[in-house]
Amino acid sequence: MPFPDCLVTFSSRDHRKNIKRTAEALEAARKQIPRQTGLVILGCLPPEFSICSSHVFTPGPVDDIIPWLTCSKGLIYTSLYEGFGQPNLEGFSARIPVITSNCSSMPAVARDALSR
């Protein structure tokens, strides 16, 4: 892992994964989170996405997400639309905190975890 404390998110070439706003939110929160916290973006990036921070690491597509999740401090999955939202379940399975959006299927998938 490139950062001692990292948050993981998933991307695709599709804009629905909300990667640009996720990276912007991390930068906006920089004063409230530990300085060494980084964002690891797994998967393909949208064509126009440009990395605007030294705190963002993009290894590209990976075959196994479990090591990335279990070594991270949490998962950020703020997709604007998903059919199911499997990454949320992967984060829960890895026993890490999950930050997710409240649209599409995400509230149904994360429902029981919201109260804990």
C-alpha positions in Angstrom: 0.0 0.0 0.0 1.3 3.4 -0.9 -0.1 5.1 2.2 -0.1 4.1 5.9 -3.8 5.0 6.0 -5.8 4.7 2.9 -9.4 4.7 1.8 -10.3 2.5 -1.2 -12.8 3.3 -3.9 -13.8 1.6 -7.2 -13.9 3.3 -10.6 -14.8 2.6 -14.2 -14.8 4.6 -17.4 -18.4 5.4 -16.6 -19.2 8.7 -14.7 -21.7 7.0 -12.4 -18.9 5.9 -10.1 -18.6 9.6 -9.0 -14.8 9.4 -8.7 -14.1 13.0 -9.4 -16.4 14.2 -6.5 -15.0 11.5 -4.2 -11.4 12.7 -4.8 -12.6 16.4 -4.4 -14.3 15.5 -1.1 -11.2 13.9 0.2 -9.2 17.0 -0.6 -11.8 19.2 1.0 -11.7 17.1 4.2 -7.9 17.2 4.3 -7.8 19.4 7.4 -10.1 17.0 9.3 -8.4 13.7 8.5 -4.9 12.4 9.2 -2.4 14.0 6.9 -1.1 10.7 5.5 -4.6 9.4 4.5 -4.7 8.6 0.8 -7.3 7.5 -1.7 -6.7 4.3 -3.7 -8.8 4.1 -6.8 -9.1 0.6 -8.1 -10.3 0.1 -11.7 -10.3 2.1 -14.9 -10.6 5.9 -14.7 -13.0 8.0 -16.7 -11.1 9.4 -19.7 -11.0 13.0 -18.6 -10.1 12.3 -14.9 -6.8 13.8 -13.9 -5.1 13.2 -10.6 -4.9 16.5 -8.8 -3.3 15.3 -5.6 -0.3 13.4 -4.4 -2.7 11.6 -2.0 -4.4 9.7 -4.8 -3.0 6.3 -6.0 -4.4 4.5 -9.1 -3.1 1.0 -9.5 -5.7 0.3 -12.3 -7.7 -2.9 -12.5 -6.8 -5.5 -9.9 -7.6 -9.2 -9.9 -8.3 -9.5 -6.2 -9.9 -6.6 -4.2 -9.8 -8.3 -0.8 -6.2 -7.5 0.1 -6.8 -3.9 -0.8 -9.9 -3.7 1.3 -8.5 -5.6 4.3 -5.4 -3.3 4.4 -7.4 -0.1 4.1 -9.1 2.1 6.7 -12.4 2.1 4.8 -14.3 1.9 1.6 -15.8 4.9 -0.2 -18.5 3.9 -2.7 -20.5 6.9 -3.7 -21.8 5.7 -7.0 -24.7 7.6 -8.5 -26.4 4.5 -9.9 -25.9 0.7 -9.4 -28.0 -2.3 -10.0 -27.0 -3.8 -6.7 -23.9 -2.2 -5.0 -21.7 -5.3 -4.5 -18.7 -3.3 -3.3 -20.6 -2.3 -0.2 -21.0 -6.0 0.7 -17.3 -6.6 0.0 -16.4 -3.8 2.4 -18.8 -5.2 5.1 -17.2 -8.6 4.5 -13.7 -7.1 5.0 -15.0 -5.5 8.3 -14.1 -2.0 7.4 -16.2 1.2 7.6 -18.1 1.9 4.4 -19.1 5.3 3.2 -21.8 5.0 0.5 -24.3 7.1 -1.4 -27.9 7.2 -0.5 -29.3 6.7 -4.0 -30.1 3.8 -6.3 -29.7 0.4 -4.6 -27.1 1.5 -2.0 -29.6 2.3 0.9 -31.2 -1.1 0.5 -27.8 -2.9 0.6 -26.4 -0.8 3.5 -29.7 -0.5 5.4 -28.8 -2.6 8.4 -25.3 -1.2 8.7 -26.5 2.4 8.9 -27.8 2.0 12.5 -24.6 0.5 13.8 
